Amino acid sequence: MRAVAIASPGGPEALQVREVEDLPAPGEGEVLVAVAAAGVNRADTVQRQGRYPPPPGASPYPGLECSGTILALGANVPPRWAVGDQVCALLTGGGYAEKVVVPAGQLLPVPEGVSLADAAGLPEVACTVWSTVFMTSHLSPGESFLIHGGSSGIGTFAIQIAKHLGVKVFVTAGLLVIHLLRKEIRYYQIVSESVLINSVILF
């Protein structure tokens, strides 16, 4: 199979497409995914620069999230998954390849109306927001939620999921990104502004 390898630490030119050894069959509780697209995260760029080695046992290739189609199932994969399903996945690495083996617990279904290319950017933000804000902090409908860096990937996802769940959302964002938020997310009201620092937006 082909994968994007890091020839030596450096800039984007360090990334090289290579023929590499094919993956083994998926093991217990794992699935094999044909990768359609991969997300690009800061950790990938830091790994490319040689400052973020993959954890023990992880793929040597970058790519912490991807989307694609299930090619094969290992033993005891939950029955909700089947060959041919379109999924996105949170990875320990290896998303920059034609195929990747993923524990079934790290898969998400591709939401209806979302392309595979767009779905590749969902797992990191979805898992980060859901685990920290809702599972750990137990944010509940009717509560208020202040999000710093509202124009970031994490911020924009948090705004949308919190609003959907009935949370009152306040966001800080630099004035230069206010226009982006107005266009991309349902915009409500600027509460206060500082020309040099931030705006606080109520959603």
N, C-alpha and C positions, 0 to 999 in steps of 0.2 A: 504494500500500500504506500501511498505518498503521505508525507507529513512535513510540517514546517519545523526545521531544526535550527538551533542557534549554533552557528559555525564557531563563533568566539564572541565574548562579551563586546557589546558596542551598540551602535545605533540601529535603525531599521535595516540597514544593509547587511547586518549580521544574520538576518533570517534567510534561510535557504530551503527551498522545496527539494526534498530528497526521497528516493525510494528507500523504504525502511522495512524491517521484518514485520510480517503480518501479525496481527494480534491472536492470542490463543482464544479458544472458544470461551464464552462466558461461563463463569463458575457459579457456585451456589448463590442464588439471589441476585444474579447479575444479568444485564442485557447487553447485547451488542447493537450499537447505533451507527448507521450510516450518516455521517455529519453533513448537513446542508450548509450551516453557517456557524461561526464561532463569535462570541463576544470578545471585546478587547477591554481588558481591565488594567488598572495601574500595576497590579502584581505581575502581569505579563510583561510589561515594559521594564519593570525593575529586574525581573528574571533575565530578560534579554541583555540587560546591562551587567549581569553577573552578580547582582546584589541580593538575589532571592532564590536560593537553591530549592528545587522541588523537595517536598518532604520524603522521608524514606518510603520506598515502595511505590511512589507515584510515577507517572509517565515522565520521561525526560523532555517531552515536548510541551510548549506552553499551551494555554487555553483552559480557563477555569469555568467556562460555561459554553454550551453549544445547543444547537437544535438539529433535528434530523428525524430519521425513520428507523424504527426497530427492525433489525435484521434477524436476530436470533435471541432466544431466551435460555438462560441457565435453569438449573433445577430449582424448584420451589419459589419461582417468581410469582408474586400475587396475581390472581386471575384477572385483575383489571387491565393488565398489559398483554398485548398480543403483537405478533409479527405484523408489520405494516402500520402500526400506530405512529402518528406524528407526535414527537415529544420534544421537550427541552430539558436540559440537565445541568446540575451543579457538579463540577468536577474537581479532583485534586490536581488535574493537569491532563494534557493530551487532546484538548479540543481542536488544536490546529492540525488535525489529521483527517484522513478520509473516513476513518472509523475509530470508535472509542468504546471501551467496555466500562459500564457504569453500574454501581449498585442500584437496584430498582427503587430503593428509598430516596434516591437523589433525582428521580424523574418527576417532571410535571407534564400534564397534557398541554398541548398547544391550544390556547384559548380560541374559540370560534371567532373568525374574522381577523385573526392575527397571522401574518405570513411567517414562514420559517425563518426568514432573514431577521424579522423583528423579534421573533420569539427567542432568538439566541441571546438577546440582551436582557431577558427577564429573570433568569434564576438567581443571579447574585443579588439584585435589588429586592426581589420578592422574598427570598429567604432571609435576608438581613432585616428588612422591615418587619416581616411577620414574626420572626423569632425574638427580636429585641423589643419591639413596641407592643405586640399583642400577646405573645406567649410569656415573655419575661415580665414586662411592665403592666400587663393586663389593662391596656387602654380600652375604655368601654364607651358605647354610645352615650352622647350627652356631655361627655367630658371635654375639656379644652386641651389642645395639643400644640405646642410651639415647636416648629421645625426650623432649624438654622440651615442656611444653604439650600433654600427652597428650589433653586434652579438646577441642582445636581441630579444625577440619576436616582440616588436614594431619596432625595427631597421630592422630586416630582412623583415618584411612585407612592411615597408616604402620603402626600397630599390627596391623591386620588383614592387610595384604599381607605384612608381615614374618613374622607367625606362620604364615601359610599357606605361606610358603617355608622354614619350618624354622629361623627365627632366634629366639634367646632375647631377649625384649624387656623392657626396663626403661623405666618412664615416670615423669616427674614431673608432678604435677597438684595444684592447690590442693585443700585438704580439702573445700571446698564442692562440688567437682565429682566427688568420689569416688562418690557415689551414682549420678550419671549414668553414669559408666563401668561401674559394676556392672550397671546395667540394660541398657545398650546394647551392651556388648562383653563377651565371655566373660571373667569376672573370675577371677583366680587368687589373689594374695596381696599384702598390704601388707608391704613390707620394712621401712620406717621411716617415722615420722611427725614432723612439726613442726607444732604447732598454729598458729603464726603464718605459716609459709611454705608448705611443700609436703609431699606424701606421695610416696614412691617406690613404685611398683607393679610387681610382676613378673608378666608375662603368659606 
